[in-house]
Amino acid sequence: MTDSTPGSADLITRAAHLRPQLWEDAPEVDRTRRLTDRNFAAMRDAGLMQLFTPRRFGGLAANLRTYFEVTAALGLGCSSSAWVAGVLNAGNWLVAQFPEPAQEEVWGADPFATTCSVLQPTGEAELVPGGIKLTGKWGYSSGSNHCDWAIVAYPSPEAAEPELQLALVPMSEVEVQDTWLVTGMRGTGSNTIVAHDVFVPDHRVLPLMPIFRGENLTAEDPVHRAALAGVLPVSLMGSQIGAAETALEFVIEKAPKRQITASTYAVQAQSVGFQVDLAEAATTIKAARLIGAQAADVLDDYAGRGELPNETVRSGLRMDLSWAVKRACESVDRLVTAHGTSAFGEFSPMQRIWRDTGIATRHAAFNVRISQEIYAKALLGLDPYEISFLV
């Protein structure tokens, strides 16, 4: 790291300083279903979209613990903004796995370039001289409103067995269909990317499974050696921890001023029942944050040594992160109930946080039942890949 490269504490502080602006714009982000331009520009200008850009291109190549703490800090202000920051940085992490000519195309002229990604293989490719022609639709592409490149998955047209490939394409060559019409995380712009016979040269095509198997362990920057199965959930978790912590702060702030209807308590803060709900939520959210930080530290430790965690460790981390996000979401629900029905008023930020965490916790990366099956199989010496390739 050069003297001019910001350290972890500096990056986290930069994210924290954006909280008031993100919080101010959060209702507009929710209403318009996209980040405000000034929110995205503020995160970009603070270097928070370059966390995984290789250092040789002017990026930060920060570790996963920094990544988690930055997105959690952003989530205190706006969970959609934090989610987009997490996803686009993860997309850049994937770009760093592509051959050098592809990386040069993405960052050579613009070190601030960002990349969205969809790993569900809902497209198809035709082999042509020098590359492929790509056609398909890829849904739930978070950050599609604010990125320069997209990575999409498709089954290899030449493999005898199903084998996933990644294609890196400029956003200028695909269409973005406005399909993200949901009740929560509305500002993430998780729309559908559409490609029609888009030519992708060979150097912008990459097999996916070798990365899961650890064939990235020789990467120059330590973070690019991390286990992909861990990078993906960590990329999404911080936003939800930050959102839950903000909900807790809001309920605590209002408790000395709010009555409990049809009770003898003048204010909520006097109620033992309210106090129990508050303590339970606070402890659970704190535990969720600690789990996220520990998972990032474990992944950083292995990456620093150039080692791939074994299947049991990777499966266990996925289980931990799924459990933590689910419990954080449940804590928000508990806080909403404790705060009272006014939490559902359109004027209240609590209803937005409640909707956001409710949607986010149901992301495939946090499917607790699937995570339990994967982890249990690994513990029993069975094959977790029978359940999912995200191991």
N, C-alpha and C positions, 0 to 999 in steps of 0.2 A: 504494500500500500504506500503510495507516495504521500508526501506531506500535504498535498492539496486534496487528497481523497478524504471525504468525511468518514469518520468512524461511526460505530454503531450508535453510541449515545447521541451524537450529533443528528443522525438520521431520525432517530426516535423523537428527539426534540423538535425537529422540523415538522414531523407528522403531528405532534401534539399542538404546535402553534397554529395548525390549520383547523383545529377543532371548532373555534367559533364560526368561521366562515362556512365550514361544512354543515354545521348545525343550522345556521341561518338559511342555507339553501336547500336543506333536506326536504321541506314541504314542496318546493318547486320541483325537485328531482322526482319526488313521488308523483306529483300531479302530471308532469310532462313526460314521464317515463324515460328519462335520459338524464345523465349528469349535466349540470350546467357547464357551459364552456369555461367559466372562470374556476370552477372546482377542478376540472381536469387539468387546466393550465397551471393551477397552483401546485398540484401534486407533481406534474411533469417538471415544472421549473424548480421545484425543491429537490429534484433528482430521484423522486420516489418511484418513478417508472423505469429507472435504470438499475434497480437493485440486482438483477441477474444478467444484465448486459456485460459481456466480457470486458475485462480491463483494457485489453489491447485496442478496443474500440471506444475507449473513453467511459466505459461503464464502471459500476461499483463492485460487481461480483460479491455482494454482501452474503453473509451466512444466513442460514434458515432461521436462527434465533432472532436476528435483526429483522428479517422479513416478517416473522410472526408478530414481533412487538410493534413494528411500524403499522401493519394492517390493523392491529388491535387499537392503536392510538387513533388511526383514521376512523375506525368503527365507532369511537366515542361520539363523533360528529355526524356521520352519515354511513350507514351500513352498506348502501348501494355503492357509494364512492369507494369505500374500503374494499368491497368485493371486486370491483373492476380493477383496482390497483393490484389486488392479489392475483387475479386471473391473467392480466396482461403481463405482469412480471413472470408468471409461470409459463406463458407463451414464449417469452424471451428466453427462459431457461431451455425450452425445447429447441428454439432456433440455435442455441449454442451447441446442440448435439449434431446439427447438420454439417456437411462438409464446408470447408473454408470459403469456397466461392459463393455459397448461399449466404453465409454470414456477412460476407463483404457486400452482397447486394442489399441486405437489410440495413446494416449499420455503417457501411463505408461512407455514404454521403450524409447520413442522418443518425448520429449516435443516440438520439432520443426516440427512434422508431419503436413502435410497440406491436404486439402480436396477440391476437385472440386464438383460441384453439378449441376443437371439438374432437374427442377421441372415439366417439361412437361411429362405426364404419357404415354410414348410410349413403355413401357414394360409390361409384364404380369407375374404373380406369381402363383405357385401351392403350396397348403398347404401340408407340409410333417411333420413328427414327429420332433418337436423341432424347427421348423422354416418354411422357404419357399424355393422353387427352383425358381430362377429368370432367365427370358429369355427376351431379347429385345435389341433394339438399341436406344440410346439417343444422339441426335445431339446437336451441339453447346455447347460442354462442355469445356468452357474456362479454361485454366490452366492444361489441361489433360496431357501435356508434363512434368509437374513439380509438380506432387502431389503424395501422398502416398495412399490416399483413395478417393472413389467417393460415392456421395449420389445421387441416382436416384429414380424417382417416378414411381408408377404403381397403377392401380386401385385395391382396396382390393378384393381378390377372395371370400370373405365370406360376404361382405356387400350387403344388399338388394338394397340400393341406392348407386349411385357412390360415392366412398370415396377413397381419395388419401392416399397412404402410401409411406413412404420413406424407402429405403433399403441402408444400409451402407456396402460397400464392399471394400476389398483391391484391389488396382490397379493390383496386381499380379494375380488376379483371373478373370480379364476381359481383353478384347482386345481393343486397341485404333486404330481405322481406320483413316488414314490421309485424311480427307474429307474437311478441312477448306481451300478451294481454292477460295479466295475472293480478292477484290481490296484494302480493308482497314482493319485496326486492324489485320494485317496478322500474327503478332507475338504472338497473344493470344493463338494459338494452340487450337482453339475451335472445336475440332475434334469430332468424334462419338465414344461413348463407347458401346461396344457390350458384352453381357453376354449370355452364353449358359448353362442353367441348373446349375447356380451357387447357392450353398447352402448358405442361410443367416439365422443364428440363430435368435431366437425370440428377443434377447436383442439388435439386430442390425436392428430392424424393428420399425418404429415410425409413427403413424397417423399424417398427415400434418395439417389438418384443426383445431385441437385443439390449435395448436400454433397460428394460425391466430386469434382464438377466445380469446387469452390471457391466456391460461392455463400454460404459462411459467412465470407467475408473481411471483412465489415463488422461482425463481432461486437465487442462492447464490450471484453471481456477478451481480451488477445492469444492466450491458449492456445486459445480457442474458434475461432480462425481457422486452426488447424493443419490439415494434410492428414489427413483421416480414415484414409486407407490407411496412414498412419504411426502414428497413435494406436493402432490396433488391435493390431499386433504389439508395440509398446512396452509396452502394458498387460499383456502376458503374459510378457515376457522377463525382467524383473527378478527374479521369483521363482526362475527357473531358474539365473540367475547366482549368486544368493545360496546356493542349494542346493549348487551345484557347489563354491563356495568353502568351505562348511562341510565337505563331503566331503574336500576337500584338507586342511583344518586337522585333521580327525579322523585321517586317515592319517598325517600328519606327527607328531602327538602320540603315536601308538601305535608308530611305527617303532622308537624306541630300546628298546622293551620286548618286541617280538614276534620270535620266532625264525622262520627259514625252514626248514620241515620238509624232511628228507632233503638238507640241505646243510651245509657247514662254517661257514656264517655264524651267529654267536651271536644276532645281531639283524638285522632287515631293513635298518636304517640303514647297515650295512656293505656291503651288496650293491650293486655297480655297476649291475646290471640294474634293481634297485629304484630307485636314484638316477635313472637315465635315465627310467623311467616317471614318477617324481615330477616331474622337471624339465619333461618334455613336457606333462604334465597342467597344471602350474602356469602354464606359458607360454601354453597354449591358453586356459585359463580367463581369464587376464589379457587376452588379445587379445579374447575374447568380450565382456568387460566394456567394453573401450575402444570396440569397435564399437557397443555399445548406447548408450554415452554420446555418441559422435559422432553417431549417428543422431538422438538426442533434440536435440542442439545444432543440427543442420541444420534440423530441423522447427521448433524455436523461432525460429531466425533468420528463416526465411521467414514464420512467423506474425507475428513482431514487425514485419515490413515490410508485412504485409497482402498477401502474394504466395503463389500456389500453385506449388509445385515442378513442373517439367514432368514428363512421363511417364517420361523416362529417369531423372531423379533419384528419383522415387517408386519406380519399379521397382527401381532400384539399392539403395535403402534396404531394400525388402522382401527382396531377395536377401541383403544383408548380414546382416540380422537372422535370417533362416532359417539361413544358414550358421553364424552365431555360436551359436545355440541348439543346432544339431546337433552342433557341435564340443564345446560344453560337456557335452552328454550323453555323447558318446564319451569325454570325459575322465573323467567319473564312472565309466564302465565300466572304463577303464584303472586307475583308482584302486581299484576293487573287486577287480580281478584282482591288483593289486600287494599289497593288504592281505591277501588270502587268503580261503579258503572260509568262515571264521567271519563274514565280512561278510554272509553269507546267513542267519545265525542270527537268529531272531525277536527276540533281545535286542539286536541291533546296529542302530544308526541308519543304517548304510550301506545295508542292504537296503531301507529305506524311501525313502531318497534315490534309490537306483538305480531303484526302481519309479516314483517320482514323475517323475524326469527322462525315463524311458523313455516314459511316457504323454504328458507335456507336449510333448516334441519332435515328437510325431506329430499335434499339433493342426494343423488346416487352415491356420492363419496361418503355420506354419513348414514347409509342404510344399516341400522344397527343389527337387524336380523341376518343380513348377508355377512356383515363383519363378524358376528358371533359364529356363524358356520365356518367361515374361513379360518378364524383363530382356533376354534375347537379342532378342526381337521389338522392344523399344523401341530397343535399340542399332542394330538393322538398319533402323530406320524403318518397321517393320511395325506392325500393330495389336495391342497387348497385350491389348485387351479381348476378343479372340477366345478368350482363355484364361480370363479371370476378370474380374469387375467390381471386384474388390478391388485397384484400381490407383490 
